[in-house]
Amino acid sequence: MIDINNLEPFGIWSIKEIGIIGRPINGPTKVILQEDILLIRKFRNNDVWHWPILIACEEWSSLKDVADLLHAMVIKMSELEKPVHLKDQMETIHLTTVSAMVDIIDSKTSKDAA
């Protein structure tokens, strides 16, 4: 098991016993409780991890912020017991989440450039 007390932060995200805490410079502190790490949602008819998509939509977030969150989530997920219905889908959900994150950030960047 990973000793979460000795992990360096992932950008603005820190892994804690209770879950993951984000401290963005230009936004409010975000607390993702351990029991909410495995939340999924639909994005363009695909299952994705809820939190990276939610954070990607925040005005203050960057691709690095969201990628760092996903990295922290993967480490935290390694400590969690996965529900049976998710065990075979984890990799697919992860890949569709990455694709969705990039699409959202690219869309925000395109709007900023226009």
GROMACS elastic network, one bead per residue, 0.5 to 0.9 nm:
[ bonds ]
;  ai    aj funct       b0    kb
    1     4     6  0.88952   500
    1    78     6  0.83626   500
    1    79     6  0.70063   500
    2     5     6  0.87643   500
    2     6     6  0.87680   500
    2     7     6  0.85961   500
    2    75     6  0.82016   500
    2    76     6  0.88725   500
    2    78     6  0.85700   500
    2    79     6  0.77277   500
    3     6     6  0.58652   500
    3     7     6  0.71134   500
    4     7     6  0.53828   500
    4     8     6  0.88296   500
    4    15     6  0.63402   500
    4    16     6  0.63725   500
    4    17     6  0.71831   500
    4    76     6  0.85926   500
    5     8     6  0.87140   500
    5    15     6  0.80331   500
    5    16     6  0.70762   500
    5    17     6  0.81016   500
    7    10     6  0.87346   500
    7    14     6  0.80247   500
    7    15     6  0.74037   500
    8    11     6  0.89315   500
    8    14     6  0.73996   500
    8    15     6  0.85458   500
    9    12     6  0.67812   500
    9    13     6  0.56231   500
    9    15     6  0.71073   500
    9    72     6  0.84637   500
   10    14     6  0.61743   500
   10    15     6  0.82928   500
   10    65     6  0.85578   500
   10    68     6  0.53238   500
   10    69     6  0.71252   500
   10    71     6  0.74693   500
   10    72     6  0.65085   500
   11    14     6  0.79862   500
   11    22     6  0.86762   500
   11    64     6  0.78100   500
   11    65     6  0.66789   500
   11    68     6  0.60347   500
   11    69     6  0.81921   500
   12    21     6  0.81110   500
   12    22     6  0.52964   500
   12    23     6  0.52707   500
   12    24     6  0.57919   500
   12    25     6  0.82611   500
   12    65     6  0.68279   500
   12    68     6  0.77286   500
   12    69     6  0.81993   500
   13    20     6  0.65386   500
   13    21     6  0.55248   500
   13    23     6  0.66260   500
   13    24     6  0.83992   500
   13    30     6  0.89132   500
   13    65     6  0.80653   500
   13    68     6  0.69344   500
   13    69     6  0.61813   500
   13    72     6  0.70993   500
   14    19     6  0.85523   500
   14    20     6  0.56358   500
   14    21     6  0.52875   500
   14    22     6  0.64530   500
   14    23     6  0.85262   500
   14    69     6  0.88082   500
   14    72     6  0.74163   500
   15    18     6  0.82095   500
   15    19     6  0.60882   500
   15    21     6  0.65573   500
   15    72     6  0.65358   500
   15    73     6  0.83433   500
   15    75     6  0.84466   500
   15    76     6  0.71140   500
   16    19     6  0.52062   500
   16    20     6  0.57311   500
   16    21     6  0.71934   500
   16    34     6  0.88657   500
   16    76     6  0.88159   500
   17    20     6  0.81218   500
   17    34     6  0.77924   500
   18    21     6  0.87946   500
   18    31     6  0.88456   500
   18    32     6  0.81647   500
   18    33     6  0.57057   500
   18    34     6  0.55310   500
   18    35     6  0.85706   500
   19    31     6  0.72823   500
   19    32     6  0.55992   500
   19    35     6  0.77784   500
   19    36     6  0.83021   500
   19    37     6  0.74702   500
   19    73     6  0.88283   500
   19    76     6  0.74184   500
   20    30     6  0.81546   500
   20    31     6  0.60004   500
   20    32     6  0.51234   500
   20    33     6  0.65489   500
   20    34     6  0.72413   500
   20    37     6  0.83525   500
   20    69     6  0.82993   500
   20    72     6  0.73852   500
   20    73     6  0.75949   500
   20    76     6  0.80045   500
   21    29     6  0.72067   500
   21    30     6  0.56540   500
   21    32     6  0.62494   500
   21    33     6  0.84029   500
   22    28     6  0.84688   500
   22    29     6  0.55965   500
   22    31     6  0.64072   500
   22    32     6  0.82751   500
   22    69     6  0.82269   500
   23    26     6  0.88090   500
   23    27     6  0.76099   500
   23    28     6  0.69419   500
   23    30     6  0.65253   500
   23    31     6  0.89198   500
   24    27     6  0.52409   500
   24    28     6  0.65859   500
   24    29     6  0.64662   500
   24    30     6  0.81190   500
   24    60     6  0.78063   500
   24    61     6  0.80730   500
   24    65     6  0.84561   500
   25    28     6  0.80605   500
   25    29     6  0.89260   500
   25    60     6  0.83757   500
   26    60     6  0.59153   500
   26    61     6  0.86131   500
   27    30     6  0.86535   500
   27    58     6  0.86709   500
   27    59     6  0.85570   500
   27    60     6  0.62452   500
   27    61     6  0.85224   500
   32    35     6  0.83054   500
   32    36     6  0.63853   500
   32    37     6  0.66542   500
   32    51     6  0.79196   500
   33    36     6  0.53128   500
   33    37     6  0.66250   500
   34    37     6  0.53899   500
   34    38     6  0.82910   500
   34    76     6  0.79182   500
   34    77     6  0.87660   500
   34    80     6  0.83443   500
   35    38     6  0.72058   500
   35    39     6  0.83648   500
   35    80     6  0.88638   500
   36    39     6  0.54630   500
   36    50     6  0.88811   500
   36    51     6  0.86587   500
   37    40     6  0.87865   500
   37    49     6  0.81597   500
   37    50     6  0.82332   500
   37    51     6  0.75436   500
   37    73     6  0.68013   500
   37    76     6  0.78854   500
   37    77     6  0.71913   500
   37    80     6  0.89977   500
   38    49     6  0.68435   500
   38    50     6  0.78750   500
   38    51     6  0.88795   500
   38    73     6  0.86722   500
   38    77     6  0.74891   500
   38    80     6  0.88762   500
   38    82     6  0.79869   500
   38    86     6  0.87929   500
   39    48     6  0.85587   500
   39    49     6  0.60335   500
   39    50     6  0.54783   500
   39    51     6  0.75573   500
   40    47     6  0.62048   500
   40    48     6  0.54074   500
   40    51     6  0.82122   500
   40    93     6  0.83388   500
   41    46     6  0.79969   500
   41    47     6  0.55908   500
   41    48     6  0.55395   500
   41    49     6  0.63381   500
   41    50     6  0.53158   500
   41    53     6  0.88222   500
   42    45     6  0.55374   500
   42    46     6  0.52316   500
   42    48     6  0.61204   500
   42    49     6  0.86459   500
   42    50     6  0.82857   500
   43    46     6  0.52621   500
   43    47     6  0.64440   500
   43    48     6  0.65265   500
   43    53     6  0.83631   500
   43    96     6  0.88218   500
   43    97     6  0.85558   500
   43   100     6  0.73632   500
   44    47     6  0.84954   500
   44   100     6  0.85814   500
   46    93     6  0.79932   500
   46    96     6  0.70543   500
   46    97     6  0.87462   500
   47    50     6  0.88004   500
   47    92     6  0.83632   500
   47    93     6  0.57935   500
   47    96     6  0.72437   500
   47    97     6  0.78145   500
   48    51     6  0.89053   500
   48    52     6  0.85480   500
   48    53     6  0.76334   500
   48    92     6  0.85567   500
   48    93     6  0.50610   500
   48    94     6  0.68469   500
   48    95     6  0.83566   500
   48    96     6  0.60111   500
   48    98     6  0.85638   500
   48   100     6  0.79489   500
   49    52     6  0.63232   500
   49    53     6  0.68779   500
   49    70     6  0.88344   500
   49    93     6  0.66721   500
   49    94     6  0.71002   500
   49    96     6  0.86652   500
   49    97     6  0.60081   500
   50    53     6  0.56053   500
   50    54     6  0.62056   500
   50    55     6  0.87605   500
   50    97     6  0.85771   500
   51    54     6  0.50140   500
   51    55     6  0.60295   500
   51    56     6  0.83868   500
   51    66     6  0.88886   500
   51    69     6  0.83519   500
   51    70     6  0.85181   500
   52    55     6  0.51160   500
   52    56     6  0.58867   500
   52    57     6  0.86327   500
   52    66     6  0.56488   500
   52    67     6  0.79010   500
   52    69     6  0.66687   500
   52    70     6  0.64157   500
   52    97     6  0.73814   500
   52    98     6  0.85148   500
   52   101     6  0.68606   500
   53    56     6  0.50050   500
   53    57     6  0.63905   500
   53    58     6  0.89827   500
   53    66     6  0.81117   500
   53    97     6  0.72127   500
   53   100     6  0.71471   500
   53   101     6  0.59616   500
   53   104     6  0.79175   500
   54    57     6  0.53935   500
   54    58     6  0.68525   500
   55    58     6  0.51789   500
   55    59     6  0.86423   500
   55    60     6  0.87254   500
   55    61     6  0.65179   500
   55    62     6  0.89512   500
   55    65     6  0.82955   500
   55    66     6  0.65677   500
   55    69     6  0.87640   500
   55   101     6  0.89358   500
   56    59     6  0.80077   500
   56    60     6  0.86819   500
   56    61     6  0.58773   500
   56    62     6  0.70669   500
   56    63     6  0.73638   500
   56    65     6  0.81693   500
   56    66     6  0.60282   500
   56   100     6  0.89100   500
   56   101     6  0.59927   500
   56   102     6  0.84381   500
   56   104     6  0.62875   500
   56   105     6  0.62558   500
   57    60     6  0.86057   500
   57    61     6  0.73727   500
   57   101     6  0.86124   500
   57   104     6  0.66084   500
   57   105     6  0.75377   500
   57   108     6  0.81367   500
   58    61     6  0.55254   500
   58    62     6  0.87826   500
   59    62     6  0.85408   500
   59   108     6  0.80723   500
   61    64     6  0.80746   500
   61    65     6  0.59170   500
   61    66     6  0.70107   500
   61   105     6  0.81620   500
   62    65     6  0.51314   500
   62    66     6  0.64533   500
   62    67     6  0.85924   500
   62   105     6  0.67295   500
   63    66     6  0.52220   500
   63    67     6  0.59608   500
   63    68     6  0.84112   500
   63   101     6  0.74046   500
   63   102     6  0.69123   500
   63   105     6  0.61428   500
   63   106     6  0.86379   500
   64    67     6  0.50249   500
   64    68     6  0.58801   500
   64    69     6  0.84269   500
   65    68     6  0.52126   500
   65    69     6  0.62348   500
   65    70     6  0.87682   500
   66    70     6  0.62326   500
   66    71     6  0.86338   500
   66   101     6  0.72514   500
   67    70     6  0.50716   500
   67    71     6  0.62100   500
   67    72     6  0.86828   500
   67    98     6  0.79631   500
   67   101     6  0.82549   500
   68    71     6  0.50334   500
   68    72     6  0.62398   500
   68    73     6  0.85531   500
   69    72     6  0.50856   500
   69    73     6  0.60547   500
   69    74     6  0.86515   500
   70    74     6  0.61827   500
   70    75     6  0.87382   500
   70    94     6  0.86322   500
   70    97     6  0.89156   500
   70    98     6  0.84213   500
   71    74     6  0.52345   500
   71    75     6  0.65389   500
   71    76     6  0.87583   500
   72    75     6  0.52428   500
   72    76     6  0.61822   500
   72    77     6  0.84958   500
   73    77     6  0.58001   500
   73    78     6  0.85160   500
   74    78     6  0.63465   500
   75    78     6  0.52780   500
   75    79     6  0.72812   500
   76    79     6  0.55482   500
   76    80     6  0.69312   500
   77    80     6  0.50716   500
   77    81     6  0.79016   500
   77    82     6  0.80073   500
   78    81     6  0.80177   500
   78    82     6  0.89597   500
   82    85     6  0.82036   500
   82    86     6  0.64239   500
   82    87     6  0.61389   500
   83    86     6  0.54930   500
   83    87     6  0.65503   500
   84    87     6  0.54441   500
   84    88     6  0.79062   500
   85    88     6  0.70724   500
   85    89     6  0.75800   500
   86    89     6  0.50974   500
   86    90     6  0.59422   500
   86    93     6  0.89284   500
   87    90     6  0.57826   500
   87    91     6  0.87851   500
   88    91     6  0.76026   500
   88    92     6  0.83986   500
   89    92     6  0.53756   500
   89    93     6  0.60211   500
   89    94     6  0.84897   500
   90    93     6  0.52162   500
   90    94     6  0.60563   500
   90    95     6  0.87091   500
   91    94     6  0.50091   500
   91    95     6  0.62133   500
   91    96     6  0.86570   500
   92    95     6  0.51955   500
   92    96     6  0.61627   500
   92    97     6  0.84250   500
   93    96     6  0.52558   500
   93    97     6  0.59707   500
   93    98     6  0.86568   500
   94    97     6  0.51020   500
   94    98     6  0.63423   500
   94    99     6  0.88225   500
   95    98     6  0.51936   500
   95    99     6  0.63699   500
   95   100     6  0.86792   500
   96    99     6  0.50963   500
   96   100     6  0.60985   500
   96   101     6  0.85302   500
   97   100     6  0.50722   500
   97   101     6  0.60050   500
   97   102     6  0.86234   500
   98   101     6  0.51001   500
   98   102     6  0.63054   500
   98   103     6  0.86867   500
   99   102     6  0.53204   500
   99   103     6  0.62944   500
   99   104     6  0.87824   500
  100   103     6  0.50302   500
  100   104     6  0.61531   500
  100   105     6  0.86225   500
  101   104     6  0.52434   500
  101   105     6  0.62027   500
  101   106     6  0.84799   500
  102   105     6  0.52291   500
  102   106     6  0.59085   500
  102   107     6  0.83980   500
  103   106     6  0.51410   500
  103   107     6  0.60387   500
  103   108     6  0.86601   500
  104   107     6  0.50897   500
  104   108     6  0.62846   500
  104   109     6  0.86485   500
  105   108     6  0.50529   500
  105   109     6  0.60881   500
  105   110     6  0.85496   500
  106   110     6  0.60422   500
  106   111     6  0.86018   500
  107   110     6  0.51270   500
  107   111     6  0.63029   500
  107   112     6  0.87091   500
  108   111     6  0.51965   500
  108   112     6  0.62720   500
  108   113     6  0.87465   500
  109   112     6  0.50561   500
  109   113     6  0.62184   500
  109   114     6  0.87457   500
  110   113     6  0.51501   500
  110   114     6  0.63048   500
  111   114     6  0.52460   500
